[in-house]
Amino acid sequence: FTSSPECVGQEALGLGGSLASVVWSANLLAFFPFTTSALLKVSQFFWVNGAAVNGNTDIGIYAGDGLTKLVSAGSTLNSGISAIQVVNVTDYVLPPNSRLWLAIGSDSSSQEYFRVTWNAAVTNLLGIKSQASGWSSGLPSTISFADAGASLLWCGFTGSSVI
């Protein structure tokens, strides 16, 4: 698995969760908050597929208010069992000193991702949000947050051209 600093999930294991391949809920979107301290380039998105691969995934980044999708990979066919999947995007520079959301979702109820699972209290503490029925051929242009409910997927982005 990647050990890049932009990968969400790496330090999260220290909170007592366990990493496992788990089935995703179709059309469920998950949102993970993060903050930039300087300009940060996005060149690729990635996630780690689990033991079963099916359907499509989209991953992207939204402004802090959820009203603007800044960049996304677009609906991408999942491939590679228990393997990292990488999608190139046109370079996008994230603004400095900004609170943003990393978003991911799938249209398949049999797609598995590697993810860290905790109890609801830890998920709420980390600010993780979800949105049911959010999928429509990829991530929507704006998001409507719901309570936490999603686990932290092993996913992220990088500014380099190759992971």
Secondary structure per residue as TSV (DSSP state, phi and psi in degrees):
chain	resnum	aa	ss	phi	psi
A	1	F	-	360.0	152.7
A	2	T	-	-67.4	150.0
A	3	S	-	-120.6	24.0
A	4	S	-	-66.9	150.5
A	5	P	T	-64.3	-20.6
A	6	E	T	-83.5	-2.6
A	7	C	-	-80.8	118.1
A	8	V	B	-80.1	139.6
A	9	G	T	117.2	-26.6
A	10	Q	T	-62.6	-58.2
A	11	E	G	-76.5	-19.7
A	12	A	G	-62.5	-25.0
A	13	L	G	-62.1	-23.5
A	14	G	G	-68.2	-12.8
A	15	L	G	-87.2	8.3
A	16	G	T	95.0	5.2
A	17	G	-	-79.7	173.4
A	18	S	E	-124.2	142.9
A	19	L	E	-92.4	127.5
A	20	A	E	-154.3	159.4
A	21	S	E	-82.5	118.7
A	22	V	E	-133.1	141.5
A	23	V	E	-66.1	137.9
A	24	W	-	-92.2	155.7
A	25	S	-	-89.0	130.1
A	26	A	T	-57.1	136.6
A	27	N	T	69.1	6.7
A	28	L	-	-81.9	132.7
A	29	L	E	-108.9	142.0
A	30	A	E	-120.3	142.6
A	31	F	E	-128.3	127.4
A	32	F	E	-119.2	121.1
A	33	P	E	-76.2	145.4
A	34	F	E	-152.6	162.7
A	35	T	E	-127.2	137.9
A	36	T	E	-97.1	144.2
A	37	S	S	-108.3	-12.0
A	38	A	S	-151.0	174.0
A	39	L	-	-57.7	137.6
A	40	L	E	-138.7	122.2
A	41	K	E	-87.7	138.3
A	42	V	E	-109.1	119.5
A	43	S	E	-116.5	-27.9
A	44	Q	E	-145.0	148.2
A	45	F	E	-110.6	155.6
A	46	F	E	-150.6	156.7
A	47	W	E	-149.3	166.7
A	48	V	E	-113.2	113.7
A	49	N	B	-69.3	151.9
A	50	G	-	-96.4	-151.3
A	51	A	S	-76.0	-13.9
A	52	A	-	-132.1	135.7
A	53	V	-	-125.2	127.4
A	54	N	-	-160.5	151.4
A	55	G	S	74.5	-155.8
A	56	N	E	-125.4	153.6
A	57	T	E	-125.2	146.2
A	58	D	E	-129.1	142.2
A	59	I	E	-137.7	141.5
A	60	G	E	-166.6	-173.6
A	61	I	E	-130.1	134.8
A	62	Y	E	-115.0	155.3
A	63	A	E	-62.7	160.6
A	64	G	T	-57.3	-31.1
A	65	D	T	-84.0	-6.1
A	66	G	S	77.5	3.6
A	67	L	S	-91.4	-7.9
A	68	T	-	-135.6	121.2
A	69	K	E	-83.6	119.5
A	70	L	E	-83.3	-43.8
A	71	V	E	-160.6	145.8
A	72	S	E	-152.6	163.9
A	73	A	-	-78.2	-25.7
A	74	G	-	84.9	163.0
A	75	S	S	-59.5	120.9
A	76	T	E	-126.6	130.3
A	77	L	E	-62.8	127.2
A	78	N	-	-71.9	136.2
A	79	S	-	-152.3	145.8
A	80	G	-	96.9	101.5
A	81	I	T	-72.1	132.0
A	82	S	T	49.2	45.8
A	83	A	S	-139.7	154.5
A	84	I	E	-73.1	138.5
A	85	Q	E	-117.6	131.3
A	86	V	E	-120.2	137.6
A	87	V	E	-127.3	123.5
A	88	N	E	-77.2	143.5
A	89	V	E	-132.7	160.7
A	90	T	E	-61.4	131.9
A	91	D	E	-50.2	134.1
A	92	Y	E	-134.3	130.8
A	93	V	E	-99.4	119.3
A	94	L	E	-76.5	145.4
A	95	P	-	-71.0	150.3
A	96	P	S	-75.6	158.7
A	97	N	S	51.5	47.4
A	98	S	E	-127.1	144.3
A	99	R	E	-93.6	125.9
A	100	L	E	-131.6	173.2
A	101	W	E	-126.5	126.4
A	102	L	E	-88.4	126.2
A	103	A	E	-121.1	145.9
A	104	I	E	-149.9	148.2
A	105	G	E	-163.6	166.8
A	106	S	E	-139.8	154.2
A	107	D	S	-93.2	3.9
A	108	S	-	-114.0	138.0
A	109	S	S	-89.3	2.3
A	110	S	S	-118.6	5.8
A	111	Q	-	-73.9	136.1
A	112	E	E	-114.9	143.1
A	113	Y	E	-124.3	154.3
A	114	F	E	-79.3	130.5
A	115	R	E	-151.6	161.4
A	116	V	E	-100.0	127.8
A	117	T	E	-115.6	132.6
A	118	W	-	-129.4	-176.3
A	119	N	-	-80.1	169.0
A	120	A	H	-60.9	-32.8
A	121	A	H	-62.5	-43.2
A	122	V	H	-68.8	-42.6
A	123	T	H	-58.3	-43.7
A	124	N	H	-66.1	-41.0
A	125	L	H	-59.1	-39.2
A	126	L	T	-77.4	-9.0
A	127	G	T	79.9	16.3
A	128	I	-	-69.8	134.5
A	129	K	E	-123.6	167.6
A	130	S	E	-142.7	168.6
A	131	Q	E	-147.3	117.4
A	132	A	T	-79.8	152.2
A	133	S	T	55.4	36.5
A	134	G	-	-92.3	-10.2
A	135	W	-	-85.6	132.7
A	136	S	S	-149.8	78.9
A	137	S	S	62.5	30.0
A	138	G	S	132.2	-173.8
A	139	L	-	-67.5	142.4
A	140	P	-	-72.9	167.0
A	141	S	S	-72.1	-30.3
A	142	T	S	-131.6	164.5
A	143	I	-	-124.4	151.8
A	144	S	-	-121.0	105.1
A	145	F	-	-69.8	145.4
A	146	A	B	-122.1	-176.5
A	147	D	-	-63.6	164.0
A	148	A	-	-59.4	163.8
A	149	G	-	171.9	-19.5
A	150	A	-	-92.5	149.5
A	151	S	-	-84.4	173.9
A	152	L	E	-89.3	110.0
A	153	L	E	-74.2	150.4
A	154	W	S	-80.6	91.0
A	155	C	E	-152.7	172.3
A	156	G	E	169.5	-157.5
A	157	F	E	-147.3	164.2
A	158	T	E	-144.0	154.7
A	159	G	S	-94.5	-2.4
A	160	S	S	-89.7	166.7
A	161	S	S	-86.6	-12.4
A	162	V	-	-142.6	132.3
A	163	I	-	-88.0	360.0
